[in-house]
């Protein structure tokens, strides 16, 4: 039974990679709001780190300053806010995901990022870039998407900070395949809807 489950999971992951390879490199757009007033140089470095994490996962991330029509139809909203109003202090962000496993908005809490940076040698931009990638990962992977390893771990400590500084805190192959497959399906659905509207 255990062996059959692993074969089923492996088949699913491989089919996701085949789908991504057949249709080209998937892409999504993020509208970023800096409601915490973080210096632009810090935000730009964090954005570059987030982009690199998704590029390593086989996905292109495009940043926008305002909402609007997006080719492919996959647009998310990310807010950098000073702090959470009702979550524990150690939380770095929240993704608003519905019971169907889908969502389009996430918040990043700068207070937790700043506190962790002061207790380590990792810069706020490095931590924020990884937090942004993590919260967007929840929007792309859906419910219950925390994992025991990699960037989707639920808790970060000294080990994860070392991985951040080395650039090795990333999505695993399974997560990368799921993200790419979902984005391609969303693109195909958008194309079909656009063609139907054209008739």
PASE-333305 format. One line per field, with one value per atom (N, C-alpha, C): atom name; x, y, z negated. Coordinates in Angstrom, 3 decimals. Each point is the difference from the previous one (the first is absolute). Layout:
<nodes>
a <- [CA; ...]
xx <- [X; ...]
yy <- [Y; ...]
zz <- [Z; ...]
</nodes>
This chain:
<nodes>
a <- [N; CA; C; N; CA; C; N; CA; C; N; CA; C; N; CA; C; N; CA; C; N; CA; C; N; CA; C; N; CA; C; N; CA; C; N; CA; C; N; CA; C; N; CA; C; N; CA; C; N; CA; C; N; CA; C; N; CA; C; N; CA; C; N; CA; C; N; CA; C; N; CA; C; N; CA; C; N; CA; C; N; CA; C; N; CA; C; N; CA; C; N; CA; C; N; CA; C; N; CA; C; N; CA; C; N; CA; C; N; CA; C; N; CA; C; N; CA; C; N; CA; C; N; CA; C; N; CA; C; N; CA; C; N; CA; C; N; CA; C; N; CA; C; N; CA; C; N; CA; C; N; CA; C; N; CA; C; N; CA; C; N; CA; C; N; CA; C; N; CA; C; N; CA; C; N; CA; C; N; CA; C; N; CA; C; N; CA; C; N; CA; C; N; CA; C; N; CA; C; N; CA; C; N; CA; C; N; CA; C; N; CA; C; N; CA; C; N; CA; C; N; CA; C; N; CA; C; N; CA; C; N; CA; C; N; CA; C; N; CA; C; N; CA; C; N; CA; C; N; CA; C; N; CA; C; N; CA; C; N; CA; C; N; CA; C; N; CA; C; N; CA; C; N; CA; C; N; CA; C; N; CA; C; N; CA; C; N; CA; C; N; CA; C; N; CA; C; N; CA; C; N; CA; C; N; CA; C; N; CA; C; N; CA; C; N; CA; C; N; CA; C; N; CA; C; N; CA; C; N; CA; C; N; CA; C; N; CA; C; N; CA; C; N; CA; C; N; CA; C; N; CA; C; N; CA; C; N; CA; C; N; CA; C; N; CA; C; N; CA; C; N; CA; C; N; CA; C; N; CA; C; N; CA; C; N; CA; C; N; CA; C; N; CA; C; N; CA; C; N; CA; C; N; CA; C; N; CA; C; N; CA; C; N; CA; C; N; CA; C; N; CA; C; N; CA; C; N; CA; C; N; CA; C; N; CA; C; N; CA; C; N; CA; C; N; CA; C; N; CA; C; N; CA; C; N; CA; C; N; CA; C; N; CA; C; N; CA; C; N; CA; C; N; CA; C; N; CA; C; N; CA; C; N; CA; C; N; CA; C; N; CA; C; N; CA; C; N; CA; C; N; CA; C; N; CA; C; N; CA; C; N; CA; C; N; CA; C; N; CA; C; N; CA; C; N; CA; C; N; CA; C; N; CA; C; N; CA; C; N; CA; C; N; CA; C; N; CA; C; N; CA; C; N; CA; C; N; CA; C; N; CA; C; N; CA; C; N; CA; C; N; CA; C; N; CA; C; N; CA; C; N; CA; C; N; CA; C; N; CA; C; N; CA; C; N; CA; C; N; CA; C; N; CA; C; N; CA; C; N; CA; C; N; CA; C; N; CA; C; N; CA; C; N; CA; C; N; CA; C; N; CA; C; N; CA; C; N; CA; C; N; CA; C; N; CA; C; N; CA; C; N; CA; C; N; CA; C; N; CA; C; N; CA; C; N; CA; C; N; CA; C; N; CA; C; N; CA; C; N; CA; C; N; CA; C; N; CA; C; N; CA; C; N; CA; C]
xx <- [0.831; -0.831; 0.864; 1.035; 0.900; 0.738; 0.476; 0.732; -0.905; -1.242; -0.945; -0.295; -0.062; -0.246; 1.143; 1.227; 1.151; 0.042; -0.376; -0.040; -1.023; -1.148; -1.038; 0.488; 0.662; 0.529; 1.057; 0.907; 1.060; -0.575; -1.019; -0.655; -0.609; -0.633; -0.618; 1.048; 1.118; 1.062; 0.613; 0.279; 0.589; -0.929; -1.299; -0.958; -0.043; 0.180; 0.041; 1.208; 1.169; 1.188; -0.145; -0.608; -0.215; -0.914; -1.041; -0.931; 0.718; 0.846; 0.740; 0.951; 0.723; 0.955; -0.691; -1.192; -0.703; -0.554; -0.384; -0.681; 0.889; 1.237; 0.868; 0.044; 0.778; 0.252; -1.206; -0.566; -1.158; 0.394; -0.992; 0.247; -1.186; 0.275; -1.084; 0.419; -0.992; 0.220; -0.365; 0.789; -0.263; -0.049; -1.103; -0.124; 0.429; 1.065; 0.581; -0.342; -0.497; -0.310; 0.909; 0.771; 0.915; -0.674; -0.970; -0.760; 0.808; 1.133; 0.829; 1.038; 0.096; 0.956; 1.447; 0.280; 1.368; 0.812; 1.278; 0.813; 0.008; -0.033; -0.124; 1.145; 1.209; 1.150; -0.179; -0.594; -0.233; -1.070; -1.073; -1.090; 0.497; 0.790; 0.494; 0.905; 0.839; 0.852; -0.847; -1.023; -0.897; -0.732; -0.456; -0.690; 0.915; 1.254; 0.954; 0.224; 0.064; 0.172; -1.219; -1.201; -1.227; -0.026; 0.352; 0.055; 0.936; 1.181; 0.988; -0.506; -0.712; -0.542; -0.988; -0.860; -0.971; 0.656; 1.033; 0.715; 0.631; 0.562; 0.570; -1.072; -1.259; -1.122; -0.575; 0.597; -0.460; -1.137; -0.170; -1.135; 0.508; -0.596; 0.344; -0.997; 0.520; -0.823; 0.166; -1.115; 0.013; -0.649; 0.693; -0.528; -0.756; -1.073; -0.763; -0.274; -0.233; -0.294; -1.487; -0.824; -1.444; -0.717; -1.241; -0.791; -0.456; -0.261; -0.484; -0.080; -0.317; -0.105; 1.359; 0.039; 1.260; -0.089; 0.928; 0.021; 0.179; -0.886; 0.074; -0.901; -0.397; -1.014; 0.433; 1.313; 0.428; 0.661; -0.766; 0.482; -0.272; 1.035; -0.122; 0.344; -0.438; 0.217; 0.755; 1.094; 0.862; 0.195; -0.291; 0.155; 1.071; 0.906; 0.945; -0.613; -0.364; -0.650; 0.909; -0.162; 0.904; -0.031; -1.206; -0.122; -1.377; -0.127; -1.300; -0.857; -1.281; -0.909; -0.494; 0.026; -0.577; 0.691; 1.204; 0.736; 1.190; 0.514; 1.146; 1.199; 0.821; 1.126; 1.007; 0.107; 1.017; -0.420; -1.242; -0.454; 0.553; 0.389; 0.576; -0.988; -1.100; -0.954; -1.195; -0.942; -1.198; -0.484; -0.418; -0.614; -1.478; -0.835; -1.439; -0.487; -0.124; -0.369; -1.368; -0.913; -1.347; -0.070; -1.177; -0.196; 0.220; -0.061; 0.268; 1.486; 0.829; 1.443; 0.526; -0.840; 0.431; -0.046; 0.884; 0.043; 0.823; -0.122; 0.741; 0.771; -0.153; 0.667; 0.758; 1.167; 0.790; 0.580; 0.192; 0.639; 1.326; 0.984; 1.301; 0.165; 0.371; 0.110; 1.459; 0.292; 1.402; 0.552; -0.836; 0.500; 0.742; -0.562; 0.653; 1.285; -0.004; 1.198; 1.124; -0.331; 0.990; 0.560; -0.858; 0.439; 0.954; -0.314; 0.876; 1.331; -0.027; 1.230; 0.933; -0.554; 0.818; 0.678; -0.566; 0.566; 0.882; 0.312; 0.792; 0.871; 0.785; 0.844; -0.668; -1.236; -0.743; -0.751; 0.030; -0.596; -1.526; -0.677; -1.459; -0.469; 0.738; -0.394; 0.037; 1.026; 0.095; -1.163; -0.288; -1.104; -1.318; -0.214; -1.261; -0.189; 1.061; -0.108; -0.470; 0.507; -0.410; -1.417; -0.356; -1.363; -1.001; 0.311; -0.910; -0.165; 1.107; -0.081; -0.847; 0.146; -0.747; -1.500; -0.391; -1.428; -0.622; 0.716; -0.500; -0.101; 0.904; -0.060; -1.299; -0.496; -1.297; -1.115; 0.037; -1.034; 0.064; 1.205; 0.176; -0.203; 0.334; -0.089; -1.303; -0.679; -1.287; 0.103; -1.074; -0.115; 1.051; 0.378; 0.907; 1.292; 0.612; 1.176; 1.313; -0.024; 1.258; 0.686; 1.315; 0.768; 1.112; 0.565; 1.039; 1.348; 0.206; 1.262; -0.265; 1.026; -0.120; -0.720; -0.322; -0.538; -1.409; -0.708; -1.367; -0.075; 1.119; -0.029; -0.803; -0.700; -0.863; 0.773; 1.165; 0.813; 1.424; 0.577; 1.371; 0.875; 1.189; 0.951; 1.383; 1.040; 1.372; 0.351; -0.507; 0.310; -0.557; -1.236; -0.611; 0.696; 0.437; 0.731; 1.314; 0.688; 1.233; -0.306; -1.100; -0.387; -0.353; -0.659; -0.288; 1.286; 0.974; 1.251; 0.770; -0.202; 0.678; -0.837; -1.237; -0.873; -0.526; -0.139; -0.440; -1.371; -0.675; -1.345; -0.997; -0.490; -0.771; -1.194; -0.761; -1.056; 0.632; -0.613; 0.502; -0.587; 0.439; -0.420; -1.502; -0.569; -1.439; -0.770; 0.378; -0.675; 0.172; 1.198; 0.256; -0.885; -0.154; -0.850; -1.460; -0.485; -1.393; -0.250; 0.910; -0.151; -0.026; 0.949; 0.044; -1.242; -0.454; -1.186; -1.239; -0.149; -1.171; -0.004; 1.156; 0.069; -0.318; 0.461; -0.292; -1.481; -0.614; -1.440; -0.789; 0.440; -0.673; 0.141; 1.162; 0.226; -0.901; -0.102; -0.853; -1.462; -0.444; -1.377; -0.277; 0.971; -0.154; -0.101; 0.803; -0.028; -1.353; -0.538; -1.313; -1.072; 0.027; -0.988; 0.102; 1.236; 0.190; -0.541; 0.191; -0.503; -1.533; -0.579; -1.471; -0.579; 0.684; -0.480; 0.103; 0.942; 0.223; -1.107; -0.744; -1.056; -1.246]
yy <- [-1.203; 1.203; 1.251; 0.017; 1.145; 0.222; -1.108; 0.082; 0.539; -0.459; 0.462; 1.485; 0.488; 1.427; 0.835; -0.478; 0.749; -0.014; -1.108; -0.071; 0.990; 0.097; 0.933; 1.449; 0.334; 1.358; 0.307; -0.937; 0.198; 0.199; -0.758; 0.149; 1.383; 0.495; 1.319; 1.090; -0.088; 0.997; -0.020; -1.202; -0.102; 0.550; -0.243; 0.525; 1.516; 0.572; 1.456; 0.567; -0.662; 0.470; -0.119; -1.088; -0.185; 1.096; 0.337; 1.051; 1.338; 0.325; 1.250; 0.046; -1.104; -0.051; 0.146; -0.581; 0.021; 1.380; 0.781; 1.262; 1.221; -0.155; 1.150; 0.450; 1.046; 0.463; 0.762; -0.442; 0.694; 1.333; 0.873; 1.347; 0.470; 0.820; 0.646; 1.421; 0.818; 1.419; 0.302; 0.857; 0.407; 1.522; 0.517; 1.426; 0.203; 0.785; 0.171; 1.376; 0.007; 1.244; 0.100; 1.065; 0.210; 0.904; -0.553; 0.777; 0.292; -0.666; 0.224; 1.091; 0.508; 1.059; -0.436; -1.248; -0.529; 0.673; 0.359; 0.640; -0.799; 0.732; -0.641; -0.963; 0.346; -0.878; -1.359; 0.002; -1.250; -0.821; 0.668; -0.693; -0.568; 0.780; -0.473; -1.222; -0.014; -1.176; -1.207; 0.230; -1.104; -0.548; 0.886; -0.427; -0.848; 0.414; -0.758; -1.399; -0.113; -1.308; -0.878; 0.585; -0.758; -0.490; 0.871; -0.375; -1.178; 0.057; -1.072; -1.331; 0.048; -1.235; -0.636; 0.814; -0.547; -0.376; 0.720; -0.370; -1.377; -0.258; -1.326; -1.083; 0.387; -0.952; -0.141; 0.705; -0.102; 0.933; 1.065; 0.910; 1.435; 0.802; 1.418; 0.837; 0.899; 0.915; 1.404; 0.665; 1.363; 0.911; 1.087; 0.944; 1.125; 0.454; 1.142; 0.969; 1.266; 1.011; 0.186; -0.487; 0.148; -1.169; -0.234; -1.089; 0.336; -1.036; 0.194; -1.311; 0.086; -1.194; -0.654; -1.307; -0.744; -1.075; -0.004; -1.101; -1.324; -0.931; -1.275; -0.038; 1.181; 0.071; -0.371; -0.129; -0.411; 1.176; 0.673; 1.189; -0.148; 0.284; -0.052; 1.362; 0.210; 1.264; -0.264; 0.747; -0.191; 1.348; 0.042; 1.230; -0.167; 0.963; 0.062; 0.952; -0.518; 0.806; 0.063; 1.036; 0.134; -1.207; -0.501; -1.126; -0.638; -1.181; -0.651; 0.626; 0.090; 0.558; -1.052; -1.293; -1.011; -1.354; -0.072; -1.263; 0.079; -1.152; 0.006; 0.737; 0.551; 0.823; -0.709; -1.341; -0.703; -0.227; 0.249; -0.194; 1.096; -0.399; 0.943; 0.406; -0.713; 0.332; -0.929; 0.295; -0.823; 0.026; -1.156; -0.097; -0.288; 0.732; -0.155; -1.025; -1.245; -1.117; -0.518; -0.141; -0.472; -1.501; -0.486; -1.433; -0.816; 0.679; -0.689; -0.058; 0.504; -0.042; 1.117; 0.983; 1.094; 1.329; 0.895; 1.343; 0.895; 1.305; 0.938; 1.044; 0.025; 1.032; -0.593; 0.612; -0.368; 1.263; -0.028; 1.106; -0.478; 0.905; -0.257; 0.998; -0.498; 0.844; 0.389; 1.280; 0.424; -0.055; 0.141; 0.002; -1.296; -1.140; -1.280; -0.158; 0.496; -0.063; 0.826; 1.212; 0.894; -0.597; -0.607; -0.612; -1.162; -0.850; -1.128; 0.490; 1.041; 0.524; 0.558; 0.645; 0.572; -1.081; -1.201; -1.107; -0.918; 0.403; -0.856; 0.859; -0.672; 0.709; 0.113; -0.458; 0.053; 1.325; 0.638; 1.326; -0.076; 1.104; 0.024; -0.306; 0.468; -0.253; -1.486; -0.710; -1.438; -0.747; 0.352; -0.659; 0.318; 1.280; 0.397; -0.667; -0.128; -0.673; -1.434; -0.682; -1.384; -0.084; 0.961; 0.020; 0.242; 0.925; 0.269; -1.243; -0.698; -1.229; -1.050; -0.087; -0.968; 0.289; 1.258; 0.332; -0.147; 0.393; -0.241; -1.499; -0.768; -1.454; -0.566; 0.564; -0.449; 0.277; 1.152; 0.327; -0.942; -0.429; -0.866; -1.477; -0.399; -1.422; -0.353; 1.000; -0.257; -0.380; -0.595; -0.337; -1.032; 0.062; -0.994; -0.163; 1.126; -0.074; 0.172; -0.036; -0.010; -1.353; 0.011; -1.233; -0.089; -1.209; -0.153; 0.577; 0.224; 0.528; 1.117; 0.803; 1.016; 1.258; 0.831; 1.323; -0.034; -1.103; -0.073; -0.571; -0.019; -0.387; 1.026; -0.464; 0.895; 0.844; -0.449; 0.750; 0.132; 1.179; 0.260; 0.306; -0.597; 0.198; 0.246; -0.241; 0.263; -0.809; -1.215; -0.836; 0.615; 0.461; 0.606; 1.320; 0.735; 1.244; -0.285; -1.070; -0.385; -0.345; -0.722; -0.359; 1.248; 0.973; 1.256; 0.669; 0.109; 0.687; -0.713; -1.315; -0.776; -0.107; 0.469; -0.074; -1.394; -0.816; -1.390; -0.292; 1.019; -0.202; 0.208; -1.110; 0.065; -0.949; -0.018; -0.987; -1.325; -1.112; -1.293; -0.332; -1.099; -0.350; -0.236; -0.614; -0.262; 1.310; 0.935; 1.293; 0.776; -0.033; 0.701; -0.526; -1.329; -0.602; 0.389; 0.015; 0.367; 1.461; 0.891; 1.431; 0.227; -0.595; 0.167; -0.535; -1.172; -0.606; 0.852; 0.523; 0.825; 1.285; 0.628; 1.240; -0.234; -1.114; -0.305; -0.289; -0.694; -0.253; 1.299; 0.925; 1.297; 0.792; -0.079; 0.688; -0.564; -1.331; -0.642; 0.383; 0.029; 0.384; 1.433; 0.888; 1.403; 0.122; -0.791; 0.043; -0.456; -1.058; -0.504; 1.044; 0.626; 1.028; 1.182; 0.382; 1.121; -0.329; -1.249; -0.414; -0.026; -0.440; -0.024; 1.409; 0.939; 1.375; 0.635; -0.499; 0.570; -0.390; -1.059; -0.447; 0.866]
zz <- [0.000; 0.000; 0.000; -0.891; -0.098; 1.320; 0.611; 1.268; 1.102; 0.025; 1.019; -0.146; -1.240; -0.233; 0.546; -0.229; 0.498; 1.519; 0.611; 1.469; 0.540; -0.670; 0.424; -0.107; -1.138; -0.185; 1.047; 0.243; 0.986; 1.401; 0.339; 1.302; 0.146; -1.071; 0.027; 0.208; -0.742; 0.121; 1.392; 0.524; 1.333; 1.071; -0.152; 0.982; -0.054; -1.201; -0.136; 0.723; -0.138; 0.692; 1.516; 0.466; 1.436; 0.548; -0.777; 0.425; 0.118; -1.002; 0.031; 1.190; 0.235; 1.103; 1.346; 0.132; 1.282; 0.322; -1.003; 0.253; -0.173; -0.439; -0.181; -1.441; -0.248; -1.361; -0.548; -1.113; -0.574; -0.626; -0.158; -0.509; -0.832; -1.005; -0.721; -0.365; -0.318; -0.268; -1.446; -0.627; -1.378; -0.073; -0.547; -0.283; -1.449; -0.198; -1.330; -0.568; -1.241; -0.706; -1.226; -0.065; -1.120; -1.030; -0.711; -0.983; -1.266; -0.183; -1.182; 0.234; 1.222; 0.301; -0.092; 0.361; -0.031; 1.114; -0.253; 1.041; 1.307; 1.108; 1.309; 0.288; -0.434; 0.267; -0.686; -1.199; -0.726; 0.715; 0.413; 0.695; 1.329; 0.730; 1.298; -0.145; -1.041; -0.231; -0.369; -0.841; -0.385; 1.222; 0.880; 1.219; 0.875; 0.118; 0.820; -0.573; -1.324; -0.648; 0.259; -0.136; 0.264; 1.443; 0.929; 1.422; 0.216; -0.615; 0.177; -0.537; -1.126; -0.577; 0.969; 0.606; 0.949; 1.323; 0.393; 1.227; -0.156; -1.204; -0.275; 0.016; -0.267; 0.044; 1.408; 0.972; 1.383; 0.347; -0.796; 0.162; 0.077; 0.872; 0.097; -0.785; -0.822; -0.793; 0.563; 0.286; 0.518; -1.033; -0.374; -0.981; 0.690; -0.637; 0.495; -1.149; 0.367; -1.004; -0.254; 0.918; -0.182; 0.663; -0.446; 0.551; 1.414; 0.777; 1.360; 0.729; 1.285; 0.824; 0.154; -0.188; 0.069; 1.068; 0.981; 0.962; -0.730; 0.216; -0.711; -1.217; -0.492; -1.044; -1.395; -0.297; -1.330; -0.705; -0.850; -0.704; -1.492; -0.808; -1.446; -0.593; -1.240; -0.686; -1.294; -0.190; -1.159; -0.687; -1.304; -0.771; -1.075; -0.061; -1.110; -1.019; -1.159; -1.029; -1.234; -0.840; -1.161; -0.929; -0.303; -0.945; 0.149; -0.566; -0.038; -1.094; 0.257; -1.003; -0.989; 0.418; -0.900; 0.042; 0.581; 0.019; -0.941; -0.457; -0.923; 0.590; -0.884; 0.429; 0.879; -0.131; 0.790; 1.444; 0.320; 1.373; 0.904; 1.218; 0.958; 1.083; 0.117; 1.048; -0.026; 0.875; 0.121; 1.440; 0.484; 1.323; -0.202; 0.701; -0.135; 1.022; -0.464; 0.867; -0.419; 0.955; -0.286; -0.184; -0.329; -0.216; 1.267; 1.173; 1.265; 0.315; -0.923; 0.209; 0.864; 0.303; 0.875; -0.729; 0.399; -0.558; 0.898; -0.206; 0.857; -0.800; -1.338; -0.783; -1.173; -0.276; -1.174; -0.610; -1.316; -0.720; -0.575; -0.015; -0.610; -1.142; -1.193; -1.187; -0.224; 0.157; -0.073; -1.419; -1.018; -1.382; -0.337; 0.409; -0.255; 0.781; 1.234; 0.842; -0.613; -0.425; -0.594; -1.285; -0.808; -1.260; 0.270; 0.969; 0.318; 0.556; 0.828; 0.591; -1.074; -1.021; -1.076; -0.829; -0.020; -0.780; 0.833; 1.250; 0.889; 0.901; 0.836; 0.964; 1.366; 0.108; 1.259; 0.077; 1.157; 0.150; 0.060; -0.350; 0.128; 1.421; 1.005; 1.392; 0.320; -0.493; 0.254; -0.652; -1.255; -0.692; 0.684; 0.336; 0.620; 1.358; 0.781; 1.289; -0.148; -1.008; -0.230; -0.576; -0.857; -0.541; 1.131; 0.904; 1.119; 0.869; 0.261; 0.793; -0.713; -1.329; -0.808; 0.062; -0.221; -0.020; 1.387; 1.037; 1.358; 0.273; -0.603; 0.134; -0.532; -1.102; -0.517; 1.006; 0.644; 0.990; 1.194; 0.343; 1.172; -0.314; -1.223; -0.370; -0.705; -0.561; -0.632; -1.466; -0.507; -1.419; -0.417; -1.281; -0.599; 0.799; 0.397; 0.864; -0.752; -1.335; -0.741; 0.202; -0.087; 0.211; -1.038; -0.212; -1.013; 0.412; 1.301; 0.507; 1.001; 0.278; 1.040; -0.444; 0.965; -0.289; -0.574; 0.153; -0.519; -1.420; -0.721; -1.410; -0.795; -1.013; -0.774; -1.001; -0.433; -0.962; 0.518; -0.185; 0.427; -1.210; 0.018; -1.090; 0.594; -0.788; 0.445; 1.256; 0.089; 1.172; 1.276; -0.048; 1.173; 0.364; -1.015; 0.259; 0.730; -0.389; 0.710; 1.448; 0.219; 1.364; 0.817; -0.634; 0.692; 0.470; -0.908; 0.326; 1.106; 0.109; 1.051; 1.274; -0.063; 1.170; 0.268; -1.048; 0.194; -0.609; -0.529; -0.549; 1.133; 0.564; 1.241; -0.049; 1.103; 0.192; 0.395; -0.437; 0.442; 1.378; 0.581; 1.363; 0.102; -1.038; 0.014; 0.022; -0.888; -0.058; 1.307; 0.548; 1.262; 1.117; 0.052; 1.029; -0.156; -1.238; -0.264; 0.367; -0.389; 0.305; 1.505; 0.702; 1.456; 0.677; -0.428; 0.603; -0.241; -1.212; -0.307; 0.834; 0.131; 0.774; 1.468; 0.532; 1.401; 0.198; -0.949; 0.099; -0.068; -0.888; -0.114; 1.297; 0.620; 1.275; 1.083; 0.065; 1.008; -0.204; -1.262; -0.288; 0.421; -0.253; 0.394; 1.516; 0.710; 1.463; 0.533; -0.589; 0.434; -0.250; -1.186; -0.320; 0.955; 0.348; 0.927; 1.378; 0.442; 1.309; 0.024; -1.144; -0.069; 0.022; -0.659; 0.002; 1.368; 0.807; 1.331; 0.989; -0.313; 0.920; -0.124]
</nodes>
